[in-house]
């Protein structure tokens, strides 16, 4: 199915449980087979993924603008804030002209409708994507201001395109199958059917929502950057592992304390994920944990970066938008374009909640007993800043696993090598370093080429692994750079090749040591690579439905969460886990403990996700902005049924809930749990085939590639899943993997 109105770039951030804090039409013309160069480093222009040629520009300043050049790979190293305004305005002027031409000449046919439309959509995707990406990984005040200057014009054009009556009418006339209903429905949700006065109101709402989401996101980043705690007394940082002390000293040096060392300090603690999580899990100083925790859950909730009012404005405008479109609430708008319905999503969340509750209650009792056995004064009154600390101690005691002691076994070079070996086995692809072939935005960024079994390049991707709190957003995500496309191929190539970004925020190398990862960070890399695989291994040649484009939001996490399962597969994990200095393999007994620890506190972790998903649905379904109930009241009400330990009165985590207020997950956070069901069930196909049967694993992997990874937005995800699995999905595998099945029964 062709989802032509979705012009916002898809970005798939990790769910809030991740280690980083812890997304059919038959074309009458069939393309010829690929004929590509066999090496990435010397790939000719015809084999490279290329942005469409920029039309000639009259203005000399515009002519030299890197955003408007005819490039093989985006010029990330050349784009500066000063290029944004002239570049985007010139681009929009050209696209407006192209759109007017399309509207004049449009006919209900592939070459007269779909192909010219794809060229317009893609230019905006690629160029806006460059500056949007730089804002995420190389943020500056100047870049923010430049984007702010042109965002309204960009949104105005998106709305103009999304509400084009000639294009809408052409798609309606092209309705040869029920699949076209999807395009018509999406166009209606973009306001195409509204009368002029209401459409103007709709467009004003869309403009304001874009501004508010941008401001929300910036406030979270600023609040995270603003907090620093300098520590000079060694007693205050007792318990912190060497990696955390190294990071804290490195941060101190960057803040002007030139003589800071891991051994003697001073140390600077921040709210960036690697620093925050280390303190929560390992700092023996309870007062320090409390201070850092309270700062974290109250980010962007006070002063001139308070998101409270922004949240209410966003919810108010989303409700107004829903009413304009004839819906009762925004949840209905969101679900109109998803795999689930509101009822089905709530039914799944309740099923998982009831299966998780008793286990979570037992988790809390286990923690209290353990803390008491260790002589902890707080054992009878554990608070939020105690949970991760005592959970880590209990995990160490129960499974004799210390996450920090495992870091030396998970160096980034070994992890990526093992990951690439796995996808070679499963999907028959080779991944080679291609550093230097494409410009990058930071010297730590790696660039790779993906080849098929014949050695032909089929895709490329960037990998930006390390935390840079001063300029880079927290979390982990995958975004497309360009999509696979037949229409946008050139210079004799049959298809433009896809490119992806993969961005994480793990601890950078310290001194001569490589980046040493926690097991959770390993899972995060596998997770994001799953997203990238779906983008890169697509076989859809029509750019508007290739890769991750057009896939329902609640199905996009299937490949990412599927890949996480392989972190527990013995051969995969043992191939990764080699000591970075000695080369020694992870001891077999430690692997078995990791496997056993997989279900550790599964009930509590499940409820945490269910809280986020439930509060998201409630805010968009029942909450009345400006009414007697605040957004925090809604959260506390949800927590009564989803949290064994109720949140602090001052917990305002909603003020940093980027997923639903600045990401694409509004009335859609449930997608993580929905996709967990799909991914666990998909992985169980490999279990059924026999994980130790290499022939069966390869055959099942090939089937996964040809269905889940290959079909993109060209076929409804439920149909794709059935094609792979032979039946509809079941939650049984997820509950079994989490050790919650007996409770559910």
N, C-alpha and C positions, 0 to 999 in steps of 0.2 A: 504494500500500500504506500502511496506517495503522500507524505505529510509535508506539503509545500509551504505552509504558512509558518512553520516553527523556525523562526529566524534567530532565536536566542541560542547561542552556542551551548552545546551540551557539555557539562562538566560533571564528573562524578566524584564528589568528595567521599572520604571514608565515613562510615557511620561513627557515632560518638563512642563506640566501644573500642575503636581501633587503637593501635599503639600510639598513633599520633593524636589520640583522644578524640585517645582513649577515652551507570546512571546505565492484496498483491495484483501488482499490475504486470501484464505481459507486454514487454516492449516488442513491437513488430520488427525492429531491427536487431539482429544478433551481432555482437562484435566479433571480430576475428580473434584467434588465439593470441596470447601475449608473445611478443618476440623481444626479449630483454637482454641486456648486457649481463655477462656472467660475473662481473666484479662490481662491488659497490664503490670502491675507491676511485675507479676510473670510469664510472657510469657516464655514458654520453648524455647530452641534453635530452635526447628523445626518450631515454629510459627513466629520467628523473621525474619526481612528482613536481609539477610546476603550477604556479598560480597563473590564471588566465592573463593573456597579454594586456598590459595597461594601454588604454586608448591614448592617442597623442594629446598632450596638454599644451596650451599656449603660454602660460605663465612660466617664466624662466625658473623662479623659485620652486614652483610646483614640479617642473621637469626634473629637478635634482632630488626631489623628495623620495627617500627610500621606500616609503609606504606605497608609492605609485610606480616603482620600477618593475621591469619585467624580470622576475627572479626565479631561479630554480628552487631555492630554499629561502624562507623568510629572513630578511636582514636584521635579526634580533640585535646584533652588535652595533648597528648603525642608527636605529630608530631612537630619537630623543623627543622630549616633551614638545620642543618647538616644531616638530614635524606633524603633530597630531591635528591641530586645527586646519592648516592649509590642506593637508593630505585628505582628511575625512570630508571636508567641504567640497573639494574638487571631485572626490570619488562619488559623493552623493549627487552632485550636479550631473555627472555622467550617467549614473544609474537612473536618475529621474528621467533623463532623455531616453535611455534604453527602455524604461518601463512605458513611457508614452508611446514609443514605437511599437512595443509589444501589444499594447491595448488597441492601437490602430489596426494592427495586422493579424491579431490573434484569431485562430480557427481551432475547433475542437479536434486537433490531431497532435500526434507526438512531436513532429518537427516544428509545428507552428505554435505550440503551447508549452510543452514540457521542457524542450531543449533551450529555448531562449529564456525561460523562467529560471532554469538551473544556473545559467550564466550570470544572471542578475544576483540571485541568492548567494552564489558562491563567492563573487567578488566581495560582498559585504562580510560574509563569514570569514574569509581569509584575512582581509585587511583589518577589520575590527578585532579579529582574534589576536593579531600581533600585539596591539596596544593593551588589550584586555589581559593577555598573558603577562606582559611586562609589568602591569600594575600588580599582579599577584606575586611575582617573583623578584621584582626590582622596583619597589614602590618608592616614589618621591612626591613631595608636595607639589612640584611643578607638573609632574605627570597627572596627578589627581586633578589639578586645576584645568589642565588642557582637556582632559576627558570630560570634565564637567561642562566646559564651554561648548562641546559639540554633541553631547549625549542627547539633548532634546531634539536636535536636527536628525540624528540617526534614528531615534525612536519614531519621530514623525514620518520618516521614510518607510520604516518597517510597517507602521500602521497603514500608510497609504497603499503599500504593496499587499498587505494582508486583507485589506478591505476593497481591493480592486474588483468592481462589478464585472468588467469584461472578462477577467481571468476566471472569476467565480462562475459566470454564465457558461464559459467554455468548458470548465470541468463538469458542470451539470449536464451539458449536452453530450459529454463524453461518457456518461454513465452506462457502461456496457455490462457491468457486473456489480453485485452488492458491495464490493470492496470500495467503490467510489464514494459510498455513503460516508466513509471516514473523512475524505477530503471536504465534503460538503459540511459535515458536522464541525470540523476544525475551523473552516472559514466562518461559520456562524458564531463560534466562540471568539473569533477575532473581530466580531462586530459588523461583518459584511451586510447582515440583513437589517441593521438598525436604520431608522429614519435619520435624516441629516442632523437634526437637533440632538438626538440621543447619541448619534455616532460621535459628534463633537464632544459631548460629555464623557463618553467612553474613552476617547483619545486623551482627554485631559487627565482622566484617572490613570491611564497607562503611563503617561509622562510622569505624573507625580509618584506613582509606585516605583518607577525606575530610580528616581532621585532618592526616595526614602530608603530603598534597599541598598543603594550605593553608600549612603550616609551611615546606615546601620553597620555595614561591613567595615567601613573606615573607622568607626567608633570602637569596634571590637579590636581591630588591629592596634589602634592608638592606645587603648586601655591596657592591652597586653604588653606593649612596648614601654608604657609609662612606669609600670611597677618594677622596682629594683630593690633588692635587699642586700646590703653589703654586710658581710660577716667577717669579723677579725678574730673571734675567740674559737679555738679548736673545739672546745666543749660543745659549742652550738651546732657543729656539723658532724658530730659523732654518728656513726652508722652509715653515712653516705659512702658509696663505693668509689673506688679510684677513678672510674670513668666520669662519675658525676663531679668529683672534686676537680678533675682535669678540665671539664667543661666550665665549671664555675670560675676557675682561675683564668681560663682563656677569655671568658666573658669580662672578668675584671680588667684584664689587660686591654680589651677593646674599649672599656669605659675610662681608660686613662690611668689605671693602676699598673704602671709598667713593670713593677717588680713582683707582681703576683705569681705565686707558684702553687701547684696542687698540694704540696706538703705544708706550706706555711701561710698560704693566703696572701692578701685577702681574697674572699670568695664572693661572687655576686650571683644571687639566686633571682631568676626571672619567672614569669608565668608562661614562658614558652614550654611546649609539651615535654621535651627531654628533661629540662630542669625541674618543672613542676612535678612530674611523675616520680622522679628520683627522690625528691623530698617526701612525697606522700608515702612512698613504699619503704623508705629506708632510714629517714631521720629519726633518731631516738628522742630528740628534743620535741616533746609534745607541743610545747608552746609555739615552736617554729612551724610545725605542721598545721596547727590551728590558724596561725596568721596567714600562711600561704593559701590554705584552703578557703578561708573567708575572703581573701582578696580575689581568688579565682572565681568563686560563685557570685561575686558581686561586680565582676568586670562590666564596664560600660553601663552602670546603673546609677551614676551620680554626676554632679557637676555639669560641665559643658559637653561631656560625651555620654550623657544619659540616654539610653535607647528606649526607656519606658514609654515616652510619648510617641516615639516613632512606631513602636509596636502597635499602639492603639490606632494610630493613623493608617498604618498598613492594613490592619484588620478591618477598619471602617471602610476604606476604599475598596478592598476586595469584596466586601459584602455589597457595596453599592454596584460594583461591576457585575456581580452575580445577579442582582435584582434587574439591572438593565438588560441582561441576557435572558431574563425570564426564569431564573432559578431561585430557589429559596435561600441558598447559602453557597459559600465558596467551595465547600466540599463537593457539591454536586458538579460544579464547573470542573474541578480537578479530576474527578472520577470519570467524567464524560470521555476522557482520552486515556483511560488506563485499563489494565487488564481486569482489575477487581471492580466491584461495586462497593458503595459505602457499607452495606449490610455484610457483604462477604469479608471485607477488611476487618470490621468490628467483630465478626464471628471468629475469624482466625485469631485475632488478638486475645479474645476472651478464652478461646481454647488453649492457647499457649500460656496465658496468665494463670488459669486454673491448674495447668500441668506444672507450673513453676512455683506456685505459692508455697506449698508445704516444704519444698526443697529449700526455698529461700529462708523460710522461718528456721529451718534446721541449720542452715549456713550461719545464721546469726547466733544461735545457741552454741554451735561449735566454736565460734570465735570467742564468745564470752568465757566458755570453759577453758579454752586454751590460754587466753590472756590471764585468767585467774591462776592457772597452773604455773604461769611464768612470773607470778607475783605482781602483776600490773594493778596499780591502785584503781585504774579506770575500768576494770573488768566488768563491774556491775552497771556501768553507765557509759558504754562505748559511744563515741560520737563520730561524726562523719570523717574527721581527720584521723581517726583511729582505724577505720575499716581496712584501707589498703595496707597500712603498716602491719596490722596483725594478720591480715590475710596472707601477706608475703611470708611472715614468720611461720604461720601454720602450714603453708605450702612447703616451705623448707623442711619443716619437721615431719610432715606427713609423707612427702615424696622424696625428701632429702634432695630437693632441687633449689638451688639459689640462682635466680635469673642472672644476677650480675656475674656470678662465677662462670656462667655459660657463655657470656659475651665473647671471650676469646675464641670460642668454637664457631662463632657466626660472624666472620669478617665479610664485609660487603663484596669483595672480589669473589670469594668462594660461593656466596649466596647466589650472585648473578650467574656464575658458571653453572651451578647446580640447576638453577631455574631454566637456563637455556638448554641444558641437556635434557631436562624433563620435556620441554615442548618439542624438542627434536623427536623424542620417542613417541609422544602422544600424537603430534600433528604433522610430523615429517618436514619440519622447517629447520633452517640453520640461521643462527644470529651471529653477525660479525661486527666487530668494532669498525666504525667509519668516521672516527674523530678527524676533524679538519675538513670534511666534505661540506659541512653546513656551518654557517655562523651560529654562535651560541651567546647567551646573555651573561654567563659567568664561567670562569675557568674550570669550575668543578663539574660542569654539565658534560655528560657523555652523549655521543651520537652513534646509533646503531643501524645496520641494514639487516632486513629480514629476507631470506632467500628461500625459494622452494627447493624440492629435492633434486632438481636439475641444475641448481646453482644460479637461477635467475632471480634478481631482486624483485620482491613483490610488495615491500613496504619499508618504512623507516620510522625510527622513534628517537626522541630525546629523553634522557633520564637525569633529573635534577634531584639528587638524593638528600642533601644536607640542610639542616636548620640554619637559617640566617635571620634571626629575630628582628634585626634593624630594618629589613627591607622586604621580607618574604612572609606571606600569609602562613599561619599554622595549618596543620592537617596534612592530608595526602589526597591527591586527585589525579585523574587522567582527563585530558582534553584532546580533541582532534585539532590538528593543524590544517590539513587538507583531507578531503575524502576521496576515495577511489571514484573515478569518473571516466566514462567513454567520451562524453560530449566535450570535456575539457582536456582531452589528450591533444598532443601536437607533435610536430616534427617527425611524423611517421609512426609514433607509438600508438598502440591500439587503445591504451588505457592510462590515465594519470594514476600514479600510485599513491596510496594513503600514507599520511604521516601522523604520528601521535606525540603528545607530551606525556611523560610520567613524572609526577612531582611528589616527593616525600619530605619529611622533616626529621630525619634521624640525626643522631649525634655525629658531628663531623670527625674526621681524623684528628687525633690529638698528638702533636709532636710527630714521631716517626710511626706511630701506630695507625693502621687503617681504621676505617669506621667499624667499630665493634658493636654488633646489634643484639638487642634482646630478641627472644623468640617471637614476641608480639610484633616487633618491627619486621621480622622475616615474613610473618603472615601478611603484613601490610604491603610489602613489595609484591608478593604473590597476588594479592587482591587487586592492586592497581594494574598489574600486568594482565590479569584476566580481562579487565576493561579494554586494555590496549589491543589484546588479541582479537576481540570482537570487531574492533575498528579496522585492524590491519589485515585480517584473514577473510574479510568479506569477499563474496564472489558476485555481489551486485555491481553491475557496471553503470547503473543509473545513479548519479551522485546524490540525488535527493533522498534515496532510500538505502544508500550504501553504509556499511559499518554500523555505527551506533545511531545513525540518523533514523528517525521514524520509529524507533523501538519504544513501546510503552514504558513509562518511567518505572513501573513496578516490576518490570522484567529485566531491566538493564543490569541489576546486580547479580544475575544468575552466573555469568562467566567469572566474575570477580570472586564471589563467595565459593564457587566451585573450585577455583584454583587454590584457595586456602586449605582445602581438604588434603592436598598433596603434601602439605608441610608435616603431616602426621604419617605419611607413607614411608615405611622403613627405608627402602632403597633411595628414595628422594632425599630424605632427611640425612641419612648417613653419607650421601654424596656431597652434601652441603657442609655438614658439621665437621670441619677439620681445624685443629688449633692453628691460629695464624702464625705462630712462631715455630712450633715443632712438627706440624703436619699430622699430629696424632688425631685419630678418629674419635668422635664422641663415644664414650664407653656404652656398650650394649645395655647395661643396666640403667644408665641415665636415659636412653631412648625409651625404655619401657616405662620409666617413671613419668617422662613427658607425656606419653600416651595415656597413662593412668590419670595424670593431672588434667587431662583435656576437659573432663567433666567437673573439675573443681569449681565450686560456687556457680555452676551453670544456671541454677535457679535464680540466683541474685542477678547475674549478668543478663539473663533473659528478661527479668522484670524491669531492669534499667531501660532496656530498649523499648519495652512495652509502655513504660511511662512516657518516653519521648513521643512515641507514635500516638498514644492516646491523647496526650495534651494537645498535640498538633491537630488531631481530628476534632476535638472538643472546641478549640479556639475558632476553628473555621466552620463549625456546624451549629453550635448553640450559643456561643459567647456573643453578648451584645455590647459593642464598643460604646464607652461613655455611660454604661449602666451602673447599677449599684455594685456589681461584682467586678473585681479587677482580674487581669490576666493571671496574677499570682494566686488569687483565690481559686481559679480554674485548675492551676497546676497542683495546689494543695489538695483539692478535691480528688483529682486523679491519683495523687500519691497515697491517699487513704486505701486505695484498692491495689496499688502496684508497688508500694515501697514498705518494707518491714520497718525501716528506720525513716521516719518522716523528715522532710527537709527542714533546715533551720528557718526561723521566721524571716531572716534577712536574705535567704537564698533567692537570688534573682537571675538564675542561670538563663532564663528566657532572653535576657538582654544580650546574651552572646550566642543565642541559638541561630547561627548563621544559616543552617540547612533550610529552615522554613521562612526566615525573614530576609535572607540575602542570597539564598541558593535556589535550587529548583524543586525543593521538597515540600512546598506549602500544601497541606492536606495530602501529603504523600510520603511522610516519613515511615509509615507502615510498610513501605516498599521494601525496606531492609529485611523485615521478618517474612514478608510474602516471598521475596526472592531467596531467602534462606531455605524455605520449604522446597522451592524449585531446584536450588543448587545441591542440597543434601540428597534429594531424590535422584538428580542427575548423576551424582557421584556414586550412588548406590548401584547404578548400572554397571560401573566398573567393579564394584564389590561382587555383584552377582556373576560377572564374567570371570572373576578371579584375579585379584591384584598381583598374584605371583605368576600368572600366566601371561608372559610378555606378548605372545601372539594375540591373545584375547584383548589385552590392554590396548595394543596398537589398533586392532580392528574397531574397538569401541571408541578410541580416540579419533579415529578417522571419521566415524559416524557423527561424533560430537562436532568435529570441524565442519563437516558437510551440512549440518543442520544449524545448530545453535550459533556457531561462529560465522557461517557463510551467508545466511539468508537475510541478514540485516533487517531493515524495515519493510522488506518486500512481502512478508507474510506474517499474519497475526501470531504473536508469541505462543499462544496456547497450541495452535496448529503445529508450530515448529517443535514445541516440547513433545507433543504426541508423536511426531515424526521420528524424534530421537528415541523416546522412551517406550513407545508402543501403547501408551495409556496416559490418562490425565494424572497430574501430580498428586502426591499424598504426603501429609506431614509426618508420617510414621518414621521415615529415615532421619529427619531432623531431631525428633524426640529421642530416637535411639542413640544418635551420635552424642546428644547432650546428656544422656543418662537419665532422661525424664520420662521414659516410656512407662515404667511401672506405676509412676505417680498418676500419669494420664489414665491408665487403665483402672 
